[in-house]
């Protein structure tokens, strides 16, 4: 008999199950959870794209002369933990930017406008807000891991990512 503890003690590991069995069960449960989420292509992406347009319009109304452009494309990536072993994906919508920065004296108004649009779309408010003399940024999340990133410094950048959804 060895005095070495098993890698999983107590309630963490069911007796008689291999790590691979436990992972397979966890992945199956998480995949079932993803099946309960609304359709990514039919519901989530169009909703997020409209939210992105609303955010761009609100910022443009508060910052005269700001013009949005994009040089990248929409992209997909595997989901992050705990969904990393599922067939789900996260989608990064077209990222937008402007050479016109959001002036420091307009940041509070922009943040309020973006927050109200985000909350109306299921985001529960500011996740991270950073301000200093050179740069300002805000991050917001929804319950399914969707994320809004807005940054302002020498330029303005807006990036929205869905949470994890099935293909």
C-alpha positions in Angstrom: 0.0 0.0 0.0 1.3 3.4 -0.9 1.1 6.6 1.1 0.9 8.6 -2.1 -2.4 10.4 -2.4 -4.5 9.8 -5.5 -4.5 12.8 -7.9 -8.2 13.4 -7.1 -9.3 13.0 -3.5 -12.6 13.3 -1.8 -15.6 14.2 -3.8 -13.6 15.4 -6.8 -13.2 12.0 -8.6 -15.8 9.3 -8.7 -14.3 5.9 -7.7 -13.5 3.5 -10.5 -13.6 6.1 -13.3 -10.6 6.9 -15.4 -9.7 10.6 -16.2 -10.8 10.0 -19.8 -14.2 8.8 -18.7 -14.7 11.8 -16.4 -13.6 14.2 -19.2 -16.0 12.5 -21.7 -18.9 12.9 -19.2 -18.1 16.5 -18.5 -17.8 17.3 -22.3 -21.1 15.6 -22.9 -22.8 17.6 -20.2 -21.3 20.9 -21.5 -22.3 20.0 -25.0 -25.9 19.4 -23.8 -25.7 22.8 -22.1 -24.7 24.4 -25.4 -27.6 22.7 -27.2 -30.0 24.7 -24.9 -28.5 28.0 -26.1 -30.2 29.9 -28.9 -28.9 29.4 -32.5 -25.6 31.1 -33.2 -26.3 31.9 -36.8 -30.0 32.5 -36.6 -30.2 34.4 -33.4 -27.0 35.4 -31.7 -24.8 36.7 -34.5 -27.6 38.9 -36.0 -28.4 40.3 -32.6 -24.7 41.0 -31.9 -24.3 42.6 -35.3 -27.2 44.9 -34.7 -25.9 45.7 -31.2 -22.5 46.6 -32.8 -24.2 48.9 -35.3 -26.1 50.6 -32.5 -22.9 51.0 -30.5 -21.1 52.5 -33.5 -24.0 54.9 -34.2 -24.1 56.0 -30.5 -20.4 56.7 -30.4 -20.5 58.5 -33.7 -23.3 60.7 -32.4 -21.2 61.6 -29.4 -17.9 62.0 -31.2 -18.3 64.2 -34.4 -16.0 63.2 -37.2 -15.5 59.7 -36.1 -15.7 57.3 -39.1 -15.6 53.5 -38.7 -13.6 51.2 -40.9 -12.4 47.6 -40.8 -9.4 45.8 -42.3 -10.1 42.4 -40.9 -12.7 39.7 -41.3 -15.1 37.9 -39.1 -13.3 34.9 -37.5 -14.1 31.8 -35.6 -12.1 30.0 -32.9 -12.6 27.0 -30.6 -14.3 27.8 -27.3 -12.2 28.5 -24.2 -12.6 26.6 -20.9 -14.7 25.1 -19.7 -16.1 24.4 -23.2 -12.8 23.8 -24.9 -13.5 20.1 -25.5 -16.9 20.7 -27.0 -17.8 21.2 -30.7 -18.7 24.8 -29.9 -17.1 27.9 -31.4 -16.7 31.6 -30.5 -17.2 34.1 -33.3 -15.4 37.5 -33.4 -17.5 39.9 -35.4 -15.8 42.3 -37.8 -13.6 44.5 -35.6 -14.1 48.2 -36.3 -11.8 51.1 -35.6 -11.4 54.8 -36.3 -8.4 57.0 -36.6 -10.4 59.5 -34.5 -9.9 58.9 -30.8 -12.7 59.4 -28.3 -11.7 62.6 -26.4 -11.3 62.2 -22.7 -14.1 64.6 -22.0 -16.5 62.5 -24.1 -15.5 59.1 -22.5 -18.1 59.2 -19.7 -20.9 59.9 -22.1 -19.7 57.2 -24.6 -19.4 54.7 -21.7 -22.9 55.4 -20.5 -24.3 55.0 -24.1 -22.4 51.8 -24.7 -23.4 50.4 -21.3 -27.1 51.1 -21.9 -27.0 49.3 -25.3 -25.1 46.4 -23.8 -27.4 46.0 -20.9 -30.4 46.1 -23.2 -28.8 43.2 -25.1 -28.2 41.0 -22.1 -24.8 42.2 -20.9 -24.7 42.8 -17.2 -22.6 45.9 -17.2 -19.0 46.8 -17.1 -16.5 43.9 -16.6 -13.4 46.0 -16.7 -12.9 49.7 -17.1 -9.4 51.3 -17.4 -8.7 54.9 -17.7 -5.4 56.9 -17.7 -4.2 60.0 -19.5 -3.2 58.0 -22.7 -5.8 55.2 -23.0 -9.2 54.2 -21.9 -10.8 50.8 -22.4 -13.9 49.0 -21.3 -14.9 45.3 -21.4 -18.4 44.0 -20.9 -19.6 40.3 -20.8 -22.9 38.5 -21.1 -24.0 35.3 -19.3 -22.9 33.1 -22.2 -19.4 34.6 -22.4 -20.1 37.2 -25.1 -17.7 40.2 -24.9 -17.7 43.8 -26.0 -14.3 45.5 -26.0 -14.0 49.2 -26.6 -10.7 51.0 -26.5 -9.7 54.6 -27.0 -6.3 56.1 -27.1 -4.6 57.3 -30.3 -7.5 55.7 -32.1 -10.9 54.1 -31.3 -11.4 50.3 -31.5 -14.5 48.2 -31.1 -14.5 44.4 -31.0 -17.4 42.1 -30.2 -17.1 38.3 -29.6 -20.0 35.8 -29.1 -19.8 33.3 -26.3 -19.5 29.7 -27.0 -22.2 28.2 -29.3 -22.6 25.1 -31.3 -21.6 25.2 -35.0 
